[in-house]
Amino acid sequence: MDVTGIIPETITTDKHAGYPPALEEVFGDDIEHRTSKFKNNHLEQDHRGVKGRTRPMRGFQTHTSAHRFCRAHDEVRDFLRPATERMQPVPAARRRAIHVQRVAVLRDMLAAA
């Protein structure tokens, strides 16, 4: 909302009990809240990568370590993912070449730090 200046008319989430109070606190009663696990749900998909990585780790001990991990995870994940035009496939060979190149750059950056 801060970036775009647009307040959504509807928000779709799963049936987790924490969403209605949080949405009411942020948006008030001006928004329609739908619950469905089958709709294209960007709010749920946004943290899928982090959840997939943290489950094998069995979570975090503190909020500070969770914050540090999530921030670094998102930055590294975005750095390694090739940017594409919308709906344009990237061949596997090209994707591998981009990934190898970016991993080398990331390794150099971490070695210098």
C-alpha positions in Angstrom: 0.0 0.0 0.0 2.8 2.4 0.8 4.5 1.8 -2.5 1.5 1.7 -4.8 -0.9 3.9 -2.9 -3.7 1.4 -3.8 -5.9 -0.2 -1.2 -7.2 -3.6 -2.3 -11.0 -4.2 -2.4 -10.7 -7.9 -1.6 -8.0 -10.1 0.0 -8.0 -13.9 -0.2 -6.2 -15.9 2.5 -6.4 -19.4 3.9 -8.6 -20.1 6.9 -5.9 -19.2 9.5 -7.5 -17.5 12.5 -4.8 -14.8 12.7 -5.8 -13.1 9.4 -9.2 -11.5 10.2 -7.9 -9.5 13.2 -4.8 -8.4 11.4 -6.7 -7.4 8.3 -9.2 -5.5 10.3 -6.4 -3.7 12.2 -4.6 -2.7 8.9 -7.6 -2.0 6.6 -10.6 -1.6 8.9 -14.0 -2.7 7.6 -13.4 -1.3 4.1 -12.2 -4.6 2.7 -13.7 -7.9 1.8 -11.9 -10.9 3.2 -12.3 -14.2 1.3 -11.0 -17.5 2.6 -10.1 -20.2 0.0 -7.2 -22.5 -0.4 -7.9 -22.9 -4.1 -7.7 -19.4 -5.4 -4.6 -17.8 -6.8 -3.4 -16.4 -3.5 -0.4 -14.1 -3.7 -0.3 -13.5 0.0 0.2 -17.2 0.7 2.6 -17.8 -2.2 4.9 -15.0 -1.1 6.3 -16.9 1.9 6.3 -20.4 0.3 10.0 -20.3 -0.4 10.9 -19.4 3.2 8.6 -22.0 4.6 10.1 -24.7 2.4 13.6 -23.8 3.7 12.7 -23.4 7.4 10.6 -26.6 7.9 13.7 -28.9 7.7 15.5 -26.5 10.1 12.5 -26.9 12.6 11.9 -23.2 12.9 13.8 -20.5 14.8 14.6 -19.9 18.5 14.1 -16.1 18.4 12.4 -13.4 16.3 15.8 -11.9 15.7 17.2 -15.0 14.1 14.0 -15.4 12.0 14.2 -11.8 10.8 17.9 -12.2 9.9 17.3 -15.5 8.0 14.3 -14.2 6.1 16.0 -11.0 5.0 19.1 -12.8 3.8 17.1 -15.7 2.2 14.9 -13.3 0.2 17.9 -11.3 -1.0 19.9 -14.3 -2.0 16.9 -16.0 -3.7 16.1 -12.9 -5.7 19.7 -12.5 -6.7 20.0 -16.1 -7.9 16.7 -16.1 -9.8 17.0 -15.0 -13.4 14.8 -12.0 -14.3 12.5 -12.8 -17.2 9.8 -11.1 -19.2 6.3 -12.0 -18.1 5.3 -15.5 -19.2 8.5 -16.0 -21.2 10.3 -19.3 -20.5 14.0 -19.5 -19.9 15.7 -22.6 -21.3 17.2 -24.9 -18.7 20.8 -24.5 -20.1 20.5 -20.7 -19.9 19.0 -20.8 -16.4 21.9 -23.1 -15.3 24.5 -20.7 -16.8 23.0 -17.7 -15.1 22.8 -19.6 -11.8 26.5 -20.7 -11.9 27.6 -17.2 -12.8 25.6 -15.6 -9.9 26.7 -18.2 -7.4 30.4 -17.4 -8.3 29.7 -13.7 -7.8 27.9 -14.4 -4.5 30.8 -16.6 -3.3 33.3 -13.7 -4.1 31.1 -11.2 -2.3 31.0 -13.5 0.8 34.7 -14.1 0.7 35.4 -10.4 0.6 33.1 -9.7 3.6 
